[in-house]
Amino acid sequence: MSCQISINCTKPKEELVEKLKQAVLSQNGTFTGDTTSGSFKAKTPLGTFEASYTINQDLITIHVTEKPFLISCKRIEKEINDYLNAHAVINESFQFEEYSETMQFAAPVYSLMVSKIDLRKTPQSGDYRAGASIKQEAESDNKDSWHGGENKYDGNSASIPVNFFLGGLGSAEVVSLFIGLDDDAEDAGNESKSEDQLHLKFKVFPTGGKEKLYDHQEGDWSIVVHYTLTN
């Protein structure tokens, strides 16, 4: 999937090209170009980025021809815009400082995997059907869902094997989780029809390859989310 990104920046063109060049080289990439046009390519753990650019007065147009599937065009646009428009200077480590805070342009990108959700307590007293969904709060189109079909779960104790996957997340990213329970399989997991619903938001943190548990209790609900966040 290709992207075309347009960014307004009033900084000197020489400075913009140099910042873009250093960001690419910091990822062991290649860069060719000047203050009018150019191209670059960089490899990351998630895949290859390849793009060309043109500069017309204060408008920079970047045409991304190759990118990792897990990284959205919106995220690329935000990262480049924040980087080029930051009141910053590049130091020897290809980092830049803004208001005395050290930042990095190429922040680590993580993948979230939720293997299961333990439903220790729910409003349901008997058997029920279940559905659930999760999404990245900052990018609502980055989402995943699960439905248990006609499988019945116990109201007092159950574990639903959601196997959620979200890519392109940052550290301490906020995700939104929805769980919908109902006697009717067609209504379970439906935000407008499920009899009992749980909506919650929480931050996920890098787990170093180990599973992390998020425990949430609210009213008649008590759940435990099993997840890993790795890059």
Buried (B, 14 or more C-beta within 10 A) or exposed (E): EEBEBEBEBEBEBEBBBEBBBBBBBBBEBEBEBEEEEBBBBBBBEBEEBBBBBEBEEEEBBBBBBEBBEBBBBBBBBBBBBBBBBBEBEBEEEBBBBEEEEEBEBBEEBBBBBBBBBBBBBBBBEEEBBBBBBBBBEBBEEBBBEBBBEEBBBBBEEBBBEBEBEBBBBBBEBEBBBBBBBBEEBEBBBBEEEBBBBBEBEBEBEBBEEEEBEBEBEEEEBBBBBBBBBEE
